[in-house]
Amino acid sequence: MKKTALARAAAAACALLSGLALVPSTALACEDCDCEDAPITATAAAPARHKLGLVRVQGAAPSSLPSNIPTTRESVTREDIERTINATDSEDALKYLPSLLVRKRYIGDYNHAILSSRASGTGNSARSAVYADGILLSNYLGNGVGGLSFPPRWGLVTPEEIERVDVMYGPFSAAYPGNSVGAVVDYQTRMPTKFEAHAKVGYGTQSSELYGHKASYRAWAASVSVGSREGGFSWWLNVNHTDSDGQPLTFATRMASTGTAVTTATPVTGALLVPNSSNAPWYLLGAGTQYNNTQDHLKLKLAYDLGPTVRANYVLGLWRNDSDGNSTSWLRDAAGKPVYSGAIVIDGRQFTRLTASDFALTREQLQHVMHGVSVKSHSGGEWDWEVAASLYGYQKDGKRQNGLSASGVLSDNPQPGAWTGGAGTLADGSGTGWNTLAAKGIWRPAGTAHVLDFGLQQDSYKLSYLSSGITGNYLADGPGKLLNKVTGKTRLQAAYAQDAWLLNADWKAVLGLRAEHWQARDGRTDFSATSSQAYAPRSENFLSPKAALSWQAAPETVIKLATGRAVRMPTVGELYGATSTTNSQYINDPGLKPEKSWTGELSVEQGWGPLQSRLTLFAETTRDSLYSQTVLDPVANKNISRVQNIDKVGTTGLEATLSAVDWGLKGLDLSGSVTYTDSRIKANAGFVTTPGDTVGKWQPNIPRWRATALAAYRLDKRWSASLAARYSGRQYRTLNNADVNGFAYMGVSRYATADLRLLWKLDRQWSTAFGIDNLNNARYWNFHNYPQRSYSAELKFDL
């Protein structure tokens, strides 16, 4: 019998309620619903009128997320992205999903775009797991952005190649390490079924006005994709080039309280006296970290059917980034010339001399490569299996900066002379990277209501980061005298098993256990050419149980309960990463304890005719939470960062979602979410300023309230429009919540923004889109300032 659109949507809803995030053009066989071997999309919401079942997935590219765990999932498809999101980077696909935020500051943000989830803030990159086609993109060499930066490698996926993104909230699958405690994000990219080709060009512009200084910044991007399938062989090639200018992100400062009586110094004008994030007055002297990025991406994917149910896959990803970071002084002397060096007088008080660290110039050249290979069966029968391996390597990773640190060996080298050379530093991370190995199996015992997943995994990480001083030309010369060096390795070996059991037509249970063996070795920190420290190897073992239960309480009502333990191991960078630049220092701790979290959630999913809703109560208790705290030392004019274990952090919250298709008007789709979170430090032997000053304080970078809303309207077959809004409440960046002023450099502010997108399909092959992000031109902060109102336009061709 031919399916109607309603029946197809109902089948999709049935599979979703069974714990499956569907993939377009994926054939499904669902034991308890009328699913045929035909493409089904999950964008249409419909009442769930089917019973729970154990889902068996077949097809070319299903999600790598486990299909039978009844827990919270959210998804966005290629069609959703095209219609509703001004996506210039792959992380934009997550923009309107509940309780998620990526700290993206400009197009192509490669070093600070960290994912935040319900109980994990934008300083905790190691508390989420991001994959692309099952290959790890999360960077567990470190956590956050202190000293070195460790966001997921978003640049290895472009928006044009995304087929679908699935998100699982919480550490409820035994198949993932403890880094999944916040969320697991799985990007599925395109693989063709016939010859196809795509091309896209885009342009964006932003006008930024802050602290009385105004400028415009632009970005453009172009991508081409081509692929085909002939018999059992398929291939896909995607290339992308992006050239972007970001707004200034940092500011040179002097605390007003550090002014002294005038002796010999240069009187200047142009300094701006404003409150800092702690409401103490300080002078802003100029702007820095204004990046110009040029990025290139290449992705090659090959797949070959070794038989009717076995497929081999290979992925090659190349990512190249050239980044120039510039700075500008606002200070002027009596002759009106810019001032970049020397002691200065502001409002009759003398301040410490300006150095290269105040107005730094940076030049970065990065080239990273990713390989992935897998052989996987997809019979849907009693047995299926997979073996997979991946490698991510820093082929080139160098950062050059003018000026040398104060051991004072060499020249300070401020601007304007630094534009053409002089003394400086070179920080080189070449040779750093990670690799993964996995063997997985699925057993569906005949005649039983069980599906068993099990596997063995090994993830290995190597950090090698050398900083050296250059006496001649920092822009071109090779490494000179060693300033500091960090080396170390970690390895995580794991075995897991989990059983999804259909107790009866209305009840399903999942039990899982993950066993892990963690090692850290070869740790060494060279603090200078004459001072070094080697660290003894460490190893520890952990067990992490998981459990979930779902009940089909009524034809349109499903209740889900899940709990799980997660152990997040210290990263190489946290253990050994004592690094410093001319204006920052990082203090490591080789004895850090792993984080240990218990997370739980209770969800009710309810259909209301054309509406679908979910209400989720979540809670998490984390002991020995790993946190990097950065404090500015105004005397040394350095940012000092230290990783520490926080004894106990407790989080509870409530998340509500609502969605509808063709609600009240054909073509009108609505979705929205509201999340309330109470996340506080319950116990902490450490402190920031005085003992006990962090106990009872809010966990950094977790807002009490956040919300999203999205309305998309298909005017006709050619035109569609969307209007979206996001809100985040007050946050703190510091462990003692001393940053009471969020609307300042280094503060974290509340915000409310709106985005607009208009899509016009000229014909079957050509389409164009226009978008505005931050329509209301909000000015808001997360340590650095986010973009203000931005305009984008794109033209796309599909063959």
KOLKENU-235521 format. One line per 4 residues: number of its first residue (from 0); their letters; for each residue x, y, z of C-alpha. Coordinates in steps of 0.2 Angstrom, whole numbers. Each point is the difference from the previous one (the first is absolute). Layout:
residues N
NUM> a> X,Y,Z  ... $
This chain:
residues 799
0> mkkt> 0,0,0  7,17,-4  4,11,15  -8,17,2 $
4> alar> 10,14,7  -9,-2,17  4,-18,1  18,3,-4 $
8> aaaa> 1,14,13  -8,-12,13  13,-13,-4  14,12,3 $
12> acal> -7,5,16  -2,-18,5  19,-3,-3  4,16,9 $
16> lsgl> -9,-5,16  9,-17,-1  16,10,3  5,2,-19 $
20> alvp> 6,15,-8  -5,-3,-18  11,4,-15  -8,5,-16 $
24> stal> 1,-13,-14  4,-13,13  -10,-16,-1  -8,-6,16 $
28> aced> -7,-16,6  -10,3,16  -8,-15,9  -15,9,6 $
32> cdce> -5,13,-13  -5,0,-18  17,5,-7  5,-4,-18 $
36> dapi> 17,0,-9  -3,18,-5  8,17,4  -7,8,15 $
40> tata> 4,17,7  -1,5,18  -5,18,-3  -18,-3,0 $
44> aapa> -8,-1,17  -15,-11,3  -9,-9,14  9,-15,6 $
48> rhkl> -13,-14,-1  12,-15,0  7,-11,13  18,-1,5 $
52> glvr> 12,-11,-9  18,-6,-2  6,10,-15  10,-8,-14 $
56> vqga> 9,12,-11  6,-3,-18  7,12,-13  15,9,-7 $
60> apss> 2,13,14  -10,-2,16  4,10,15  14,-8,11 $
64> lpsn> -10,4,15  -7,-16,9  -17,-2,-6  -8,-9,14 $
68> iptt> 4,11,15  -16,9,6  7,17,4  -1,18,-6 $
72> resv> 5,3,-18  -1,15,-12  3,0,-18  2,12,-14 $
76> tred> 0,-5,-19  8,7,-15  -17,7,-5  -2,9,17 $
80> iert> 17,8,-2  -3,6,-17  -17,8,4  3,7,18 $
84> inat> 18,3,4  13,12,-7  13,-13,1  18,6,-4 $
88> dsed> 8,-13,11  -5,-18,5  -3,4,18  -14,12,-6 $
92> alky> -11,-16,-2  -1,-1,19  -6,18,2  -18,-2,4 $
96> lpsl> 0,-17,9  -5,-1,18  13,5,14  14,0,-13 $
100> lvrk> 12,15,-3  16,1,-10  11,15,4  3,5,-18 $
104> ryig> 7,18,0  2,2,-19  -1,-10,-16  14,-13,0 $
108> dynh> 3,1,19  13,-14,1  7,2,18  -15,5,12 $
112> ails> -16,-8,-7  -4,-11,14  -16,-9,3  -11,2,15 $
116> sras> -14,-11,6  -12,-2,15  13,-1,14  16,3,-10 $
120> gtgn> 6,18,-4  10,8,-14  16,-3,10  -2,-19,0 $
124> sars> 3,-6,-18  5,-17,7  -18,-3,7  -8,-3,-17 $
128> avya> 4,-12,-14  -1,6,-18  1,-13,-15  -1,1,-19 $
132> dgil> -5,-16,-8  6,-9,16  17,8,0  5,10,15 $
136> lsny> 1,19,-2  0,5,18  18,5,6  4,-9,16 $
140> lgng> 18,5,0  -6,14,12  -16,8,7  -6,18,-4 $
144> vggl> 11,14,-6  13,3,14  18,1,-7  -4,-11,-15 $
148> sfpp> -17,-1,-8  -10,-17,-2  -17,3,-8  -7,-14,-12 $
152> rwgl> 8,0,-17  -16,8,-8  10,4,-16  1,-18,-5 $
156> vtpe> -19,1,-5  -8,13,-11  -18,5,1  -2,-5,-18 $
160> eier> 4,-18,3  -11,-3,15  -14,-12,-2  -6,-1,18 $
164> vdvm> 6,4,17  -6,-10,15  2,5,18  -2,-12,16 $
168> ygpf> 0,9,16  10,-8,14  11,-15,3  -13,-13,-1 $
172> saay> 9,-11,-13  14,-12,5  7,2,-17  7,17,3 $
176> pgns> 14,6,12  -4,11,15  3,16,-11  -18,-4,-5 $
180> vgav> -7,7,16  -7,15,-7  -5,-5,-18  5,-11,-15 $
184> vdyq> -1,9,-17  0,-11,-15  2,8,-18  -5,-10,-14 $
188> trmp> 7,6,-17  -6,-3,-17  3,-16,-10  -8,0,-18 $
192> tkfe> -11,-14,-7  3,7,-18  11,14,-8  -3,17,8 $
196> ahak> 9,16,1  -2,16,10  8,17,1  -3,14,12 $
200> vgyg> 6,18,3  -4,11,15  4,17,7  -2,8,17 $
204> tqss> 3,16,8  -1,7,18  0,18,6  8,0,18 $
208> elyg> -1,15,11  8,-2,18  7,13,12  -2,14,-12 $
212> hkas> 10,-9,-15  -10,-6,-15  6,-10,-15  -7,-13,-12 $
216> yraw> 6,-18,-3  -4,-11,-14  2,-19,-5  -3,-10,-15 $
220> aasv> 0,-19,-4  -1,-11,-15  -2,-19,0  -2,-14,-13 $
224> svgs> -5,-17,2  -1,-15,-12  -4,-18,2  -7,-16,-8 $
228> regg> -5,-18,3  4,-13,-13  -5,-18,5  7,-3,17 $
232> fsww> 13,14,-1  -5,18,6  11,15,2  -2,18,6 $
236> lnvn> 12,15,-1  -3,17,9  11,15,-1  -3,17,9 $
240> htds> 9,16,2  -4,14,13  7,17,2  -6,9,15 $
244> dgqp> 3,16,11  -5,-1,18  -4,15,12  14,4,13 $
248> ltfa> -2,-12,15  12,6,13  5,17,7  16,6,8 $
252> trma> -4,6,17  7,9,16  -9,-1,17  -3,18,5 $
256> stgt> 5,-5,18  18,-3,-6  4,18,-5  14,8,9 $
260> avtt> 8,18,1  7,6,-16  19,-1,-2  5,-2,-18 $
264> atpv> -13,-6,-13  -10,5,-15  -16,8,2  -14,-8,-11 $
268> tgal> -18,3,-5  -12,-13,-6  -1,-12,15  -18,-4,5 $
272> lvpn> -4,-2,18  -14,-13,3  -4,-13,13  7,-18,-2 $
276> ssna> -9,-16,2  2,2,19  -6,18,-1  17,7,4 $
280> pwyl> 5,15,-11  13,-4,-13  7,9,-15  -2,-8,-17 $
284> lgag> 15,5,-11  -4,-8,-17  -7,-16,-8  9,-16,-5 $
288> tqyn> -3,-18,-7  -8,7,-15  2,-16,-11  1,-2,-19 $
292> ntqd> -3,-18,-3  3,-10,-17  -6,-18,1  0,-14,-12 $
296> hlkl> -9,-16,2  1,-16,-10  -10,-16,3  1,-16,-10 $
300> klay> -11,-15,4  0,-17,-8  -11,-15,3  -1,-17,-7 $
304> dlgp> -12,-14,2  10,-16,4  -16,-9,-1  -19,3,2 $
308> tvra> 1,4,18  18,5,3  8,17,-4  17,7,1 $
312> nyvl> 3,19,2  14,12,0  0,18,4  14,13,-3 $
316> glwr> -1,17,7  12,15,-2  -2,16,9  11,15,-2 $
320> ndsd> -1,17,9  11,16,-2  -5,12,13  7,18,3 $
324> gnst> -5,8,17  3,19,1  -2,13,13  -2,19,0 $
328> swlr> 4,13,13  -13,13,4  13,11,9  7,16,-8 $
332> daag> 15,11,6  0,19,-1  4,-1,-19  -15,-11,-3 $
336> kpvy> 11,-16,-4  -5,-17,6  9,-6,16  5,-18,1 $
340> sgai> 15,0,13  7,8,15  -8,6,17  -15,10,-2 $
344> vidg> -10,14,9  -19,-1,0  -10,13,9  15,6,10 $
348> rqft> 5,-17,6  15,-11,-6  -3,-18,-5  12,-14,-4 $
352> rlta> 8,0,-17  -8,-7,-16  8,-15,-7  -3,-12,-15 $
356> sdfa> -12,-10,11  -12,15,1  -1,1,-19  5,-17,-7 $
360> ltre> 2,-5,-18  -3,-19,-3  3,-10,-15  -7,-18,0 $
364> qlqh> 2,-14,-13  -9,-16,3  -2,-16,-11  -9,-15,8 $
368> vmhg> -4,-16,-8  -13,-13,4  -1,-18,-6  -14,-13,4 $
372> vsvk> -3,-17,-6  -14,-13,5  -8,-16,-6  -17,-3,6 $
376> shsg> -14,-12,-3  -18,6,-1  -10,-16,-2  -13,3,13 $
380> gewd> 0,-18,4  6,-9,15  18,6,0  8,17,-6 $
384> weva> 17,6,3  12,15,-3  19,3,1  6,18,-2 $
388> asly> 15,10,2  4,19,-1  15,12,1  0,18,3 $
392> gyqk> 17,9,-2  7,17,2  12,1,-16  3,18,3 $
396> dgkr> -5,11,15  10,15,2  -4,17,9  12,14,-2 $
400> qngl> -1,16,11  10,16,2  9,3,16  9,-12,13 $
404> sasg> -6,-4,18  8,9,14  14,-12,5  6,15,-10 $
408> vlsd> 12,-9,-11  -4,10,-15  -9,15,-8  -18,4,4 $
412> npqp> -3,5,-18  -16,10,0  -9,7,-14  2,8,-13 $
416> gawt> 17,-8,-2  -7,-17,3  -10,1,-16  16,-4,-10 $
420> ggag> 9,-12,12  11,1,15  0,-11,16  -15,-11,4 $
424> tlad> -5,-18,4  -5,-15,-9  -12,-13,8  0,-16,-10 $
428> gsgt> -12,-15,3  5,-10,-16  -1,-19,4  -14,2,12 $
432> gwnt> -16,-11,-3  -10,-15,4  -6,-17,-7  -14,-12,4 $
436> laak> -4,-18,-2  -16,-9,2  -8,-17,-3  -19,-1,3 $
440> giwr> -13,-13,-1  -19,-1,0  -9,-17,5  -19,-2,-2 $
444> pagt> -3,-17,7  -13,-9,-11  -17,-2,9  4,12,14 $
448> ahvl> -4,18,3  18,6,3  13,10,-10  17,-1,7 $
452> dfgl> 14,13,-4  18,-3,5  17,5,-5  18,4,4 $
456> qqds> 8,17,-2  17,9,1  2,19,-1  18,7,1 $
460> ykls> 6,18,1  17,8,-2  4,18,4  16,8,-5 $
464> ylss> 1,19,1  16,10,-1  2,19,3  16,8,-5 $
468> gitg> 7,18,-1  6,7,-16  13,14,0  0,5,-19 $
472> nyla> -16,0,-9  -15,-8,9  -10,0,-16  11,-12,-10 $
476> dgpg> 14,-7,10  1,-18,7  -1,-4,19  13,8,11 $
480> klln> 3,-2,19  -12,-11,9  -13,9,11  -11,-15,5 $
484> kvtg> -5,-17,-6  -14,-11,4  0,-19,-5  -11,-14,6 $
488> ktrl> -12,-14,-5  -16,-8,7  -9,-16,-5  -17,-6,3 $
492> qaay> -5,-18,-2  -18,-5,2  -12,-15,-1  -18,2,0 $
496> aqda> -17,-9,-1  -18,5,0  -16,-10,-2  -16,8,-7 $
500> wlln> -14,-11,6  -18,2,-6  -9,-6,16  -17,1,-8 $
504> adwk> -9,10,-13  0,15,11  16,-1,10  18,0,-5 $
508> avlg> 16,-1,11  18,3,-4  15,-5,12  18,4,-4 $
512> lrae> 17,0,7  16,8,-5  17,-6,7  15,12,-3 $
516> hwqa> 19,-1,2  8,17,-1  19,4,-1  10,16,0 $
520> rdgr> 18,-1,-4  16,9,-7  -6,16,8  13,13,0 $
524> tdfs> 0,19,2  15,11,-4  -3,16,8  15,8,-8 $
528> atss> 17,-5,-8  7,-4,17  -16,-6,10  -10,-15,-3 $
532> qaya> -11,-13,9  -3,-18,-5  -16,-9,7  -3,-18,5 $
536> prse> -12,-10,-10  -18,-2,7  -13,-13,-3  -18,-2,7 $
540> nfls> -15,-12,-3  -18,5,0  -18,-8,-2  -14,11,-7 $
544> pkaa> -18,-8,1  -14,6,-11  -19,-3,1  -15,6,-9 $
548> lswq> -19,-5,0  -14,6,-11  -19,-3,1  -13,3,-13 $
552> aape> -13,7,12  -13,4,-13  0,1,-19  7,17,0 $
556> tvik> 10,0,16  17,-7,4  9,1,16  19,-3,1 $
560> latg> 12,-1,15  19,-1,-3  15,0,12  19,-2,-3 $
564> ravr> 17,2,8  13,9,-10  19,2,4  8,14,-10 $
568> mptv> 19,-3,1  12,15,1  7,5,-17  19,1,-4 $
572> gely> -1,19,0  -8,0,17  13,-12,7  16,7,-8 $
576> gats> -4,16,-9  10,13,8  1,13,-14  2,18,-1 $
580> ttns> 0,15,-12  5,18,2  -16,3,9  -6,-16,7 $
584> qyin> 5,-14,11  -7,-18,3  4,-10,16  -3,-19,-2 $
588> dpgl> -3,-14,12  6,-18,-3  -10,-6,15  -18,5,-6 $
592> kpek> -14,-12,4  -12,-5,-14  -17,7,1  -14,-12,5 $
596> swtg> -18,4,-4  -17,-8,3  -13,7,-12  -18,-4,-1 $
600> elsv> -16,6,-9  -18,-3,0  -10,4,-16  -18,1,-5 $
604> eqgw> -3,1,-19  -18,4,-5  -9,2,-16  -15,13,-1 $
608> gplq> -7,-3,-17  12,11,-12  11,4,15  14,-10,8 $
612> srlt> 7,5,17  13,-6,12  3,4,18  17,-6,8 $
616> lfae> 6,1,18  19,-2,0  12,-1,14  19,-2,2 $
620> ttrd> 13,-2,14  18,2,-5  14,-3,12  18,6,-3 $
624> slys> -6,11,-14  14,6,-10  1,19,-2  12,12,-7 $
628> qtvl> -1,17,8  9,15,-8  4,15,11  8,16,-7 $
632> dpva> 15,5,10  0,19,-2  18,3,6  7,-13,-11 $
636> nkni> -13,4,-14  -2,-19,-3  -15,-12,0  4,-14,12 $
640> srvq> -9,-16,-3  -1,-15,12  -9,-17,-2  -8,-6,16 $
644> nidk> -12,-13,7  -16,7,7  -6,-12,13  -19,-1,-5 $
648> vgtt> -11,9,-12  -19,-3,0  -12,4,-14  -19,-2,-2 $
652> glea> -11,7,-14  -15,-1,-10  -1,0,-19  -16,2,-10 $
656> tlsa> -2,-1,-19  -14,2,-12  -2,-2,-19  -13,0,-13 $
660> vdwg> -1,-3,-19  -13,10,-10  -6,8,16  -16,10,-4 $
664> lkgl> 6,4,-17  7,-12,-13  19,2,-2  2,8,17 $
668> dlsg> 12,-11,11  4,6,18  12,-6,13  6,6,17 $
672> svty> 9,-4,16  2,7,18  13,-6,12  2,4,19 $
676> tdsr> 16,-5,8  6,1,18  18,-4,0  11,4,15 $
680> ikan> 16,-5,8  -5,-10,16  18,-3,7  17,6,-4 $
684> agfv> 16,-1,10  8,13,-12  -4,18,-2  3,15,-11 $
688> ttpg> 4,14,12  -5,-6,18  -5,-17,7  -18,-5,-4 $
692> dtvg> -3,14,-13  -6,-13,-13  -12,-10,11  -18,3,-5 $
696> kwqp> 5,10,-15  -7,-4,-18  10,-11,-11  8,11,-13 $
700> nipr> -7,2,-17  -17,-9,4  -15,12,-1  -15,-2,11 $
704> wrat> -12,3,-15  3,-3,-19  -13,-2,-14  -2,-2,-18 $
708> alaa> -14,4,-12  -1,-4,-19  -14,4,-12  2,-6,-18 $
712> yrld> -13,3,-14  0,-8,-17  -9,14,-11  0,-12,-15 $
716> krws> 11,-12,-9  13,13,-3  0,12,15  2,-3,18 $
720> asla> 4,11,15  5,-3,18  2,11,16  9,-7,15 $
724> arys> 4,7,17  12,-5,14  1,5,18  13,-3,13 $
728> grqy> -1,7,18  14,6,12  16,-10,1  16,1,9 $
732> rtln> 18,-4,-6  9,-1,16  -2,-14,14  -3,13,13 $
736> nadv> -13,9,-11  10,16,3  -3,6,-18  -17,9,4 $
740> ngfa> 0,11,-16  -3,-11,-14  0,14,-13  18,3,0 $
744> ymgv> 16,-8,-7  3,-16,9  -18,-1,6  -14,-12,-5 $
748> srya> -16,9,-4  -18,-5,-2  -7,3,-18  -15,-1,-11 $
752> tadl> 3,-1,-19  -11,-3,-16  5,-7,-16  -8,1,-17 $
756> rllw> 2,-11,-16  -9,1,-17  3,-14,-13  -5,1,-18 $
760> kldr> 1,-15,-11  1,7,-17  -2,-17,-9  5,-18,3 $
764> qwst> 18,4,0  3,18,5  -4,8,17  4,15,10 $
768> afgi> -1,6,18  1,16,10  2,0,19  2,11,15 $
772> dnln> 8,-6,16  -2,10,16  -14,10,-8  -3,11,15 $
776> nary> 19,4,1  3,-6,18  17,3,8  4,-14,11 $
780> wnfh> 15,-9,7  8,-17,4  17,6,6  2,7,-18 $
784> nypq> -14,10,-9  -12,-10,-12  -4,7,-18  -12,14,-1 $
788> rsys> -13,1,-15  7,-11,-14  -7,-1,-18  3,-15,-11 $
792> aelk> -5,-5,-18  4,-16,-10  -3,-8,-17  -1,-18,-2 $
796> fdl> 0,-12,-15  -5,-19,1  1,-12,-14 $
